[in-house]
């Protein structure tokens, strides 16, 4: 049987990532280097390296940014405390938070205003979780995994709702919510699904190919939650083995022993050039027959942040 590659679609860049990367590029065009970026703009080391080469400087915290400088907030969002700190340091800020993450922040504020206890499903230490939790720190408890769902304590006399990190596994989130609801039958759902459309679409696409492949390769960085989840989703859906790689240099010949069909996908912060590199690597090893399996069409586009558009308009008219 001929060796082949099944490549999942959708894959790679989502609208929020595309917007964030373009925001940094256009900010550099507008103000020149350096432009500071708090945290990685998106969780992909190659994207970060490319932007660094153009003059972006990535910092962990704002106290590393010289007063009066321009700073871009990453796609994962920041807490109100970070906005206040930026104002105190007289920083010019451009907020590249994904609009879908902003929606979760708004939900947190609304539930908190109504004195709900909020159970935030997500992973400790992830920037998105820290930003969302910072919207209502007195109301939010983190639920990190099924064990936490079984042990989290609430005040039985106050209403309780759940929210989630946008880049989790859909199945994992549903299982956690079901576990919570078994203990808390009056648990309130968010007004809309928090798992972002791109995360969900990429997981559905992987499930469509997983049963047909002996090996699934996921292109994405190790700190990319949605990329790591794709490996897990692929294994649960039937792939014999699955590996995450940053690029083709991490692929190993021994993975291909006894393999007839390889599955390939990429996380939502991965440029297509990195996928092309893996396809070339596979073609050189006899896997030149490539079939794309498409499960959804993505047409969503987000406008760049309003503060950037306003600054560009002023610069154009001056």
C-alpha positions as CSV (number, residue, x, y, z in Angstrom):
1,X,0.0,0.0,0.0
2,X,1.3,3.5,-0.9
3,X,2.5,5.6,2.0
4,X,0.4,8.7,2.5
5,X,-0.2,11.7,4.7
6,X,-3.6,12.8,6.0
7,X,-3.4,16.5,6.8
8,X,-6.2,18.0,9.0
9,X,-8.0,21.1,8.1
10,X,-8.6,23.5,9.8
11,X,-5.1,23.8,11.3
12,X,-2.6,26.5,12.2
13,X,-3.3,30.2,12.7
14,X,-6.7,31.2,14.1
15,X,-8.1,34.7,13.8
16,X,-7.0,35.7,17.3
17,X,-3.4,34.6,16.7
18,X,-3.3,36.3,13.2
19,X,-4.6,39.5,14.8
20,X,-2.0,39.4,17.6
21,X,1.0,38.8,15.3
22,X,-0.2,41.5,12.8
23,X,-0.6,43.9,15.7
24,X,3.0,43.5,16.7
25,X,4.2,43.9,13.1
26,X,2.1,47.0,12.5
27,X,3.1,48.5,15.8
28,X,6.8,48.1,14.7
29,X,5.9,49.7,11.4
30,X,4.2,52.6,13.1
31,X,6.7,53.4,15.9
32,X,9.9,51.6,14.9
33,X,11.9,49.3,17.1
34,X,12.0,48.6,19.8
35,X,8.4,47.7,20.7
36,X,8.0,45.8,23.9
37,X,5.6,42.8,24.3
38,X,4.5,41.5,27.6
39,X,4.9,37.7,27.6
40,X,5.0,35.7,24.3
41,X,2.6,37.3,21.9
42,X,1.4,33.8,21.1
43,X,2.7,30.5,22.3
44,X,5.1,29.6,19.4
45,X,8.8,30.1,19.7
46,X,9.4,30.5,15.9
47,X,6.8,33.4,15.7
48,X,8.5,35.0,18.7
49,X,12.0,34.6,17.2
50,X,10.8,36.2,13.9
51,X,9.3,39.2,15.7
52,X,12.4,39.6,17.8
53,X,14.4,39.8,14.6
54,X,12.2,42.7,13.5
55,X,12.8,44.6,16.8
56,X,10.2,43.3,19.3
57,X,11.5,42.8,22.8
58,X,9.6,40.2,24.9
59,X,9.5,40.8,28.6
60,X,7.9,38.8,31.5
61,X,6.7,41.8,33.4
62,X,6.1,45.6,32.8
63,X,8.8,46.7,35.3
64,X,11.3,45.5,32.6
65,X,9.9,48.1,30.2
66,X,11.4,51.6,30.1
67,X,8.8,54.3,31.2
68,X,7.1,56.0,28.3
69,X,7.7,53.0,25.9
70,X,5.1,51.2,23.7
71,X,4.1,47.8,24.9
72,X,1.7,45.2,23.4
73,X,-0.3,42.8,25.6
74,X,-0.3,39.3,24.3
75,X,-3.3,37.4,22.8
76,X,-3.8,35.6,26.1
77,X,-5.0,38.7,28.0
78,X,-4.0,40.5,31.1
79,X,-5.7,41.3,34.4
80,X,-6.9,44.9,35.4
81,X,-3.9,45.1,37.7
82,X,-1.6,45.0,34.7
83,X,-3.5,47.8,32.9
84,X,-3.1,49.9,36.1
85,X,0.6,49.1,36.3
86,X,1.0,50.2,32.7
87,X,-0.7,53.5,33.4
88,X,1.5,54.1,36.5
89,X,4.6,53.5,34.3
90,X,3.3,55.9,31.6
91,X,3.4,53.1,29.0
92,X,1.7,53.4,25.7
93,X,-0.3,50.2,25.5
94,X,-1.8,48.2,22.6
95,X,-4.0,45.3,23.8
96,X,-3.8,42.3,21.4
97,X,-6.0,40.1,23.7
98,X,-8.0,37.7,21.6
99,X,-11.6,38.9,21.5
100,X,-12.8,35.5,22.5
101,X,-10.7,35.8,25.7
102,X,-12.0,39.3,26.3
103,X,-15.5,37.7,26.1
104,X,-14.6,35.4,29.0
105,X,-13.2,38.4,31.0
106,X,-16.6,40.1,30.5
107,X,-18.4,37.0,31.7
108,X,-16.2,36.9,34.8
109,X,-17.0,40.5,35.6
110,X,-20.7,40.0,35.1
111,X,-20.9,36.9,37.3
112,X,-18.8,38.7,40.0
113,X,-21.1,41.7,39.9
114,X,-24.0,39.4,40.7
115,X,-22.0,37.9,43.5
116,X,-21.5,34.5,41.9
117,X,-18.8,32.1,42.9
118,X,-16.9,31.4,39.7
119,X,-15.2,28.1,39.1
120,X,-12.6,28.7,36.4
121,X,-11.6,25.5,34.5
122,X,-8.0,25.8,33.3
123,X,-4.4,25.2,34.0
124,X,-2.5,26.9,36.8
125,X,0.1,29.3,35.6
126,X,-1.3,29.8,32.1
127,X,-1.3,33.5,31.1
128,X,-4.9,33.3,30.1
129,X,-6.0,31.9,33.4
130,X,-4.1,34.5,35.3
131,X,-5.7,37.3,33.3
132,X,-9.2,36.0,33.7
133,X,-8.8,35.3,37.4
134,X,-7.5,38.8,37.9
135,X,-10.9,40.2,36.7
136,X,-12.6,39.0,39.9
137,X,-10.0,37.6,42.3
138,X,-12.4,37.5,45.2
139,X,-14.9,35.4,43.3
140,X,-12.8,33.0,41.2
141,X,-11.4,29.6,42.2
142,X,-9.3,27.6,39.7
143,X,-10.4,24.0,38.8
144,X,-7.4,22.4,37.3
145,X,-8.3,18.8,36.4
146,X,-10.9,16.3,37.5
147,X,-9.5,15.8,41.0
148,X,-10.0,19.5,41.6
149,X,-13.6,19.2,40.4
150,X,-14.2,16.6,43.1
151,X,-12.6,18.6,45.9
152,X,-13.3,22.3,45.2
153,X,-15.3,23.9,48.1
154,X,-18.0,26.5,47.7
155,X,-20.4,28.5,49.9
156,X,-23.7,26.6,49.5
157,X,-25.6,29.8,50.2
158,X,-24.3,31.7,47.2
159,X,-24.8,31.0,43.5
160,X,-22.0,29.3,41.5
161,X,-21.1,29.4,37.8
162,X,-18.3,28.0,35.7
163,X,-16.0,29.5,33.0
164,X,-13.1,28.0,31.2
165,X,-9.7,28.7,29.6
166,X,-10.5,28.9,25.8
167,X,-7.7,26.5,24.7
168,X,-8.7,23.4,26.6
169,X,-9.8,20.1,25.2
170,X,-13.6,20.2,24.5
171,X,-14.0,16.7,25.9
172,X,-11.9,17.4,29.0
173,X,-13.9,20.5,29.8
174,X,-17.3,18.7,29.4
175,X,-16.1,15.9,31.6
176,X,-15.0,18.5,34.3
177,X,-18.3,20.3,34.1
178,X,-20.2,17.1,34.4
179,X,-18.1,16.1,37.4
180,X,-18.8,19.5,39.0
181,X,-22.5,19.4,38.2
182,X,-22.8,16.0,39.9
183,X,-21.8,17.8,43.1
184,X,-23.4,21.2,42.3
185,X,-26.7,20.6,40.5
186,X,-27.4,24.4,40.4
187,X,-24.1,25.2,38.6
188,X,-24.7,28.0,36.1
189,X,-23.3,27.7,32.6
190,X,-21.7,30.7,30.9
191,X,-23.9,32.5,28.3
192,X,-22.0,30.9,25.5
193,X,-19.4,28.2,25.1
194,X,-16.0,29.4,26.2
195,X,-13.9,26.9,24.2
196,X,-12.8,29.0,21.2
197,X,-14.1,28.0,17.8
198,X,-10.5,27.4,16.5
199,X,-9.6,25.0,19.4
200,X,-12.8,23.1,18.8
201,X,-12.4,23.0,15.0
202,X,-8.8,21.7,15.3
203,X,-9.8,19.0,17.7
204,X,-12.7,17.9,15.5
205,X,-10.4,17.8,12.5
206,X,-7.9,15.6,14.4
207,X,-10.6,13.2,15.4
208,X,-11.6,12.8,11.7
209,X,-8.2,11.5,10.8
210,X,-6.9,9.8,14.0
211,X,-8.5,6.4,13.5
212,X,-6.9,6.1,10.0
213,X,-3.3,6.8,11.0
214,X,-0.6,4.9,12.8
215,X,1.3,8.1,13.6
216,X,0.0,11.6,14.3
217,X,2.4,14.6,14.2
218,X,1.2,17.8,15.8
219,X,3.3,20.9,15.0
220,X,3.3,23.4,17.9
221,X,5.4,24.6,20.9
222,X,5.4,22.9,24.3
223,X,3.8,25.9,26.0
224,X,0.9,26.0,23.6
225,X,-2.0,24.5,25.5
226,X,-4.1,23.8,22.3
227,X,-1.2,22.1,20.6
228,X,-0.5,19.8,23.6
229,X,-4.3,19.0,23.7
230,X,-4.2,18.0,20.0
231,X,-1.8,15.2,20.8
232,X,-4.0,13.9,23.6
233,X,-7.2,14.2,21.5
234,X,-5.5,12.3,18.6
235,X,-4.5,9.4,20.9
236,X,-8.0,9.3,22.5
237,X,-9.5,9.2,19.0
238,X,-7.5,6.2,17.8
239,X,-4.1,7.3,16.6
240,X,-1.5,4.6,17.5
241,X,1.2,7.1,18.5
242,X,1.4,10.9,18.5
243,X,4.2,13.4,18.9
244,X,4.4,17.2,19.2
245,X,7.2,18.9,17.4
246,X,8.2,22.6,17.0
247,X,9.4,21.9,13.5
248,X,10.7,19.2,11.2
249,X,14.1,19.0,12.9
250,X,12.5,17.3,15.8
251,X,10.9,14.5,13.7
252,X,12.6,11.1,14.0
253,X,13.0,8.4,11.4
254,X,12.2,5.6,13.9
255,X,8.7,7.0,14.2
256,X,8.0,5.9,10.6
257,X,8.9,2.2,11.1
258,X,5.9,0.1,10.1
259,X,3.8,3.2,9.4
260,X,1.7,3.5,6.2
261,X,-0.4,6.5,7.0
262,X,0.7,9.6,8.9
263,X,-1.6,12.2,10.3
264,X,-0.5,15.9,10.4
265,X,-1.9,19.0,12.0
266,X,-0.8,22.1,13.8
267,X,-1.9,24.2,16.8
268,X,-3.6,27.6,16.5
269,X,-0.4,29.6,16.9
270,X,1.6,27.8,14.2
271,X,2.5,29.4,10.8
272,X,1.9,27.1,7.8
273,X,5.6,27.2,6.9
274,X,6.4,25.0,9.8
275,X,3.8,22.4,8.6
276,X,5.3,22.6,5.1
277,X,8.7,21.7,6.6
278,X,7.3,18.5,8.1
279,X,5.6,17.7,4.8
280,X,8.9,18.0,3.0
281,X,10.6,15.8,5.6
282,X,7.9,13.2,5.2
283,X,8.0,13.4,1.4
284,X,11.8,12.7,1.5
285,X,11.0,9.5,3.3
286,X,8.4,8.2,0.9
287,X,5.3,9.9,2.2
288,X,4.6,12.1,-0.8
289,X,0.9,11.3,-1.2
290,X,-0.9,14.1,0.7
291,X,-4.7,14.2,1.3
292,X,-6.3,17.1,3.1
293,X,-9.3,16.2,5.3
294,X,-11.4,19.2,5.9
295,X,-14.1,19.3,8.6
296,X,-14.9,23.0,8.7
297,X,-14.4,26.3,6.8
298,X,-13.0,29.2,8.9
299,X,-13.7,32.7,7.6
300,X,-13.6,34.7,10.9
301,X,-11.3,37.8,10.9
302,X,-10.7,40.1,13.8
303,X,-9.9,43.8,13.3
304,X,-6.6,45.0,14.9
305,X,-6.9,46.7,18.3
306,X,-8.7,50.1,18.2
307,X,-5.9,52.0,19.9
308,X,-3.6,50.8,17.0
309,X,-6.0,51.8,14.3
310,X,-6.5,55.2,16.0
311,X,-2.7,55.8,16.1
312,X,-2.3,54.7,12.5
313,X,-5.0,57.2,11.4
314,X,-3.3,60.0,13.3
315,X,0.0,59.2,11.8
316,X,-1.5,59.1,8.3
317,X,-3.1,62.5,8.7
318,X,-0.1,64.2,10.3
